[in-house]
């Protein structure tokens, strides 16, 4: 299937590693020039060089903090100046969830809560706010936010709140921007294999006194396919949503966790 993305442009926040990097790669393989955004200069430049060599597309490394208005404004302006137009925004810059103990009520401080919300929720909103005028001017655009299945289950108070907030933001933006040809969607990953996964598995195996294979099998029991979903599989979904082929999907959520949980959603 031709996704009709050749010659397009994208900004992918959190694009230097993990799911964001996988998304940047797949977009570039479809012919998109991609600005990858992160805070660590060395990792960002290394990833940009790697993806450019692999895909043959322009990969622009932009250092920015999505938790800061001015930084986001400058980043989007630099991407627009470099590419001439902005077609796709993928929001993926957030503090990782599920890697350590979840704080209980007594441990949730104001700083812990607001820092998380500022980066993931307000950070996503900042980026959308800055790219929207460029997309409205051309009458077309895609904004895709990577959230998480904590939006659909308890177990992490801040994790659930931030992910539900991303969904609410998405539907509101879709209703506002849809008449301008801009589709806004959410993708919910669950346990996803990235470059961080081996260290996580090793730590859990050591703590539990079991093998790496046993830890992975235990963690995979949370979905229907009984295996880790790979970051590239998340990227396939996002890349489709970024394309003109996904025009019928707006303001909606796509769960990409291999069938996580027992609840029925319709």
Secondary structure, 3 states (H helix, E strand, C coil): CCCCCCCCEEEEECCCCHHHHHHHHHHHHCCCEEEEEECCHHHHHHHHHHHHHHHCCCEEEEECCCCCHHHHHHHHHHHHHHHCCCCEEEECCCCCCCCCCCCCHHHCCHHHHHHHHHHHHHHHHHHHHHHHHHHHHHCCEEEEEECCHHHHCCCCHHHHHHHHHHHHHHHHHHHHHHHHCEEEEEEEECCEECCCHHHHHHHHHHHHCCCHHHHHHHHHHHCCCCCCEEHHHHHHHHHHHCCHHHCCCCCCEEEECCCCCCCCCC
